[in-house]
Amino acid sequence: MNQKRPAPRKKENSFLGAGFFFALPGLAGFFIFFILPFCLSLVYSLFDKPIGGSFVGLANFIGLFGNRAYLRGLANTLRFIGISAPLNLAVSLGIAMLVNRIIKRREWFSLVFLIPLVIPSGSMVFFWKTLFSYDGALNGLLVNLGIGKVNWLDSALALPVMILIFLWKNLGYNMILFLAGLGNIPKDYYEAAWMDNASSFQVFRHITIPCLLPTGILALIMSIINSFKIFREIYLITGNYPQEGIYTLQHFMNNMFLSLNYPRLTSATALLVVIIALFTQSLLRLERKAEL
């Protein structure tokens, strides 16, 4: 019998070449505006000043860990991520499971949580200021109820306020991810569990959670990335030097930029990128293992 010859790969190679050609402008822009500036900042982090400076090696990086403002920003950033990211996962998963049970008008319920994604941060700053300022609407309500005013933005309550703003902004994105993950779970799994008289908690623990693990890891990565964007809201609401509990790494880097301390700014940026890259890579490896 004559063996079939493999199909020619000329057409496939032409498609790959055309795809690379169309992707080239985007790749060029990514290299020019992201990769190249980051590489230049790595070079600047090894000198004591950007122009005519002397090579100091890792002295700028070592000096960061003796800087109280940097350590405070690092601790606050890690604390914010440690609270907001898991909370975002839990709440968005709960909402996704509730919306998934809705048969009619499901898209309308989803739209309610997606609206914050398309509202610019600057547009909402006036609302948050009006709500949480010392003479704002929330304190006015408390006074009418016979309760004293609360300094929401300049006390230990500033962190919960920022977590609330973060959840309001990012719940919809993770909810959509979990809705897609729930839709991909075979219905046969649930039917078999119900036939075995499994409880709701057992179904959630042994079917929903394992099947949603890859989606959950992706949602966790996106939550961590989005948590660094909360700086915009904090900065617009409280300025360069907010309450000590919400002073983040982005505040530190922004203040270093304003003071023209480029070596400290670039070293802090490089260290932050390395930490995020290593953590994200670890989560992606965990996701690949979960899919096996």
C-alpha positions in Angstrom: 0.0 0.0 0.0 1.2 3.5 -0.8 1.8 5.6 2.2 0.1 9.0 2.3 2.5 11.8 1.9 2.4 14.5 4.5 0.5 17.6 3.5 2.7 20.5 2.3 3.5 23.0 4.9 3.9 25.9 2.5 0.5 27.3 3.2 0.9 27.0 7.0 4.2 28.8 6.8 2.7 31.5 4.8 0.0 32.0 7.4 2.6 32.2 10.1 4.6 34.7 8.1 1.5 36.9 7.5 0.6 36.6 11.2 4.1 37.8 12.3 3.9 40.7 9.7 0.6 41.9 11.2 1.9 41.5 14.7 5.1 43.3 14.0 3.8 46.9 14.7 2.5 45.8 18.1 5.7 44.0 18.9 7.7 47.0 17.8 5.6 49.4 20.0 5.9 47.0 23.0 9.7 46.9 22.6 10.1 50.6 22.1 7.8 51.8 24.9 8.1 49.0 27.4 11.2 46.7 27.0 13.7 49.4 26.0 12.8 51.9 28.8 12.9 49.1 31.4 16.3 48.0 30.2 17.5 51.6 30.4 16.1 51.9 33.9 18.1 48.8 34.9 21.2 50.6 33.7 20.4 53.8 35.7 19.8 51.7 38.8 23.4 50.7 38.8 24.7 54.3 38.9 24.5 57.0 41.5 23.0 59.5 39.1 21.7 59.2 35.5 24.1 61.6 33.8 27.8 61.5 34.5 27.3 59.2 37.4 29.6 56.6 38.9 29.0 52.9 38.8 27.8 51.7 42.3 26.6 48.2 41.5 23.9 47.0 43.8 24.3 49.8 46.3 21.0 51.4 45.3 19.1 48.1 45.8 20.7 47.6 49.2 20.0 51.1 50.2 16.2 50.6 49.6 16.0 48.1 52.5 17.4 50.8 54.8 14.8 53.4 53.7 11.9 53.6 56.0 9.5 55.1 53.4 10.3 52.2 51.0 9.8 49.5 53.7 6.6 51.1 54.8 5.3 51.2 51.2 6.4 47.6 50.7 4.7 46.3 53.8 1.5 48.2 53.1 1.4 47.0 49.5 1.9 43.3 50.6 -0.8 43.7 53.3 -3.2 45.3 50.8 -2.6 42.5 48.3 -2.8 39.8 51.0 -6.3 41.1 52.0 -7.8 42.4 48.8 -6.8 39.6 46.3 -8.2 36.6 48.3 -11.3 38.7 49.3 -11.8 39.6 45.6 -11.6 35.9 44.6 -14.1 34.8 47.3 -16.7 37.5 46.7 -16.5 37.3 42.9 -16.8 33.5 43.0 -19.8 33.7 45.3 -21.5 36.3 43.0 -20.6 34.2 39.9 -22.3 31.1 41.4 -25.4 33.1 42.3 -25.6 34.7 38.8 -25.0 31.2 37.2 -28.2 30.0 38.9 -30.2 32.7 37.3 -32.0 31.5 34.1 -33.7 34.7 32.9 -32.1 38.1 32.5 -28.7 36.7 33.5 -26.9 39.2 31.3 -28.5 42.1 33.1 -27.2 40.9 36.5 -23.7 40.5 35.0 -23.9 44.0 33.5 -24.4 45.6 37.0 -21.0 44.3 38.1 -19.3 45.1 34.8 -20.2 48.8 34.8 -17.4 49.8 37.2 -14.8 48.4 34.7 -15.8 51.0 32.1 -16.1 54.0 34.5 -12.8 56.1 34.5 -11.2 56.3 37.9 -11.1 60.1 37.7 -14.8 60.3 37.3 -15.4 58.3 40.5 -12.9 60.2 42.7 -15.4 63.0 43.3 -18.0 60.5 44.4 -15.6 58.7 46.8 -14.4 62.0 48.2 -18.0 63.2 48.7 -18.9 59.9 50.4 -15.9 59.4 52.7 -14.5 62.9 53.4 -14.8 64.3 57.0 -17.7 66.5 56.0 -19.0 64.1 53.5 -22.3 62.3 52.9 -21.5 59.3 55.1 -20.5 61.3 58.1 -23.6 63.5 57.6 -25.7 60.3 57.8 -23.9 59.3 61.0 -24.5 62.7 62.6 -28.2 62.4 61.8 -28.3 59.0 63.5 -26.7 60.5 66.6 -23.2 59.0 65.9 -20.1 61.2 65.8 -18.1 61.8 62.7 -15.4 59.3 61.5 -12.2 60.3 59.8 -12.4 57.6 57.1 -9.4 58.7 55.0 -7.0 59.7 57.8 -7.2 56.8 60.3 -6.9 53.1 60.4 -10.2 52.9 58.5 -8.4 54.2 55.3 -7.3 50.7 54.4 -10.8 49.1 54.5 -12.0 52.1 52.4 -9.4 51.4 49.8 -10.2 47.7 49.8 -13.9 48.5 49.3 -13.0 50.7 46.3 -10.8 48.0 44.9 -13.5 45.4 45.2 -16.1 47.7 43.6 -13.7 48.2 40.7 -12.6 44.7 40.1 -15.3 42.3 41.1 -16.9 42.2 37.6 -13.7 41.1 35.9 -13.2 38.0 38.1 -16.9 37.3 38.1 -16.8 36.9 34.3 -13.8 34.6 34.5 -15.6 32.4 37.1 -18.8 32.4 35.0 -16.8 31.1 32.0 -15.2 28.5 34.3 -18.5 27.3 35.7 -19.9 27.0 32.2 -17.1 24.7 31.2 -17.7 22.2 34.1 -19.5 19.2 32.6 -23.1 18.8 34.0 -22.5 15.1 34.3 -20.3 15.6 37.3 -23.1 17.3 39.2 -25.7 14.8 38.2 -23.5 11.9 39.3 -22.9 13.7 42.7 -26.6 14.3 43.2 -27.4 10.7 42.4 -24.9 9.7 45.2 -26.8 12.1 47.6 -23.7 14.3 47.9 -24.3 17.5 50.0 -23.9 21.0 48.5 -20.7 21.5 50.4 -19.3 18.2 49.1 -20.2 19.1 45.5 -18.6 22.5 45.9 -15.4 21.0 47.5 -14.9 18.0 45.3 -16.2 19.2 41.9 -16.5 23.0 41.7 -13.2 24.0 43.3 -11.0 21.4 41.5 -12.5 22.3 38.1 -12.2 26.0 38.8 -8.6 25.8 40.0 -7.0 27.0 36.7 -9.6 29.8 36.4 -9.0 30.7 40.0 -5.2 31.0 39.5 -5.7 33.2 36.5 -8.2 35.4 38.5 -5.6 35.6 41.4 -2.9 36.7 39.0 -5.2 39.4 37.5 -6.3 40.5 41.0 -2.6 40.9 42.1 -1.9 42.9 38.9 -5.0 45.1 39.4 -4.2 45.7 43.0 -1.2 47.8 41.9 -3.5 50.0 40.0 -5.3 51.1 43.2 -2.6 53.8 43.4 -4.6 56.0 41.0 -7.6 56.1 43.3 -5.5 56.6 46.5 -3.4 59.3 44.8 -6.4 61.2 43.4 -8.3 61.0 46.7 -5.5 61.6 49.3 -2.6 63.1 47.4 1.2 62.4 47.6 1.3 61.6 51.3 -1.8 59.7 52.4 -2.5 58.1 55.7 0.4 55.9 56.8 -1.6 52.7 56.4 -2.3 53.2 52.7 1.2 54.6 51.7 2.1 52.1 48.9 5.2 51.4 46.8 3.7 53.5 44.0 3.6 56.5 46.3 7.2 56.0 47.1 8.2 55.7 43.4 6.1 58.7 42.5 7.7 60.8 45.2 11.2 59.7 44.1 10.3 60.8 40.6 9.1 64.2 41.8 12.3 64.6 43.8 14.4 63.6 40.7 15.9 60.7 42.6 16.2 58.5 39.5 18.6 55.9 40.9 16.3 55.1 43.8 13.3 55.2 41.6 14.7 52.8 39.0 16.1 50.4 41.5 12.6 50.2 43.3 10.9 49.7 39.9 13.3 46.9 38.9 12.9 45.2 42.2 9.1 45.4 42.0 9.1 44.0 38.4 11.3 41.0 39.5 9.1 40.2 42.4 5.9 40.3 40.3 7.5 38.2 37.5 8.7 35.5 39.9 5.4 35.4 41.8 3.4 35.3 38.5 5.6 32.6 37.1 5.1 30.5 40.2 1.3 30.8 39.9 1.5 29.9 36.2 3.4 26.8 37.0 0.8 25.9 39.6 -1.9 26.4 36.9 -0.1 24.1 34.5 0.1 21.4 37.2 -3.6 21.8 38.0 -4.5 21.2 34.3 -2.6 17.9 34.2 
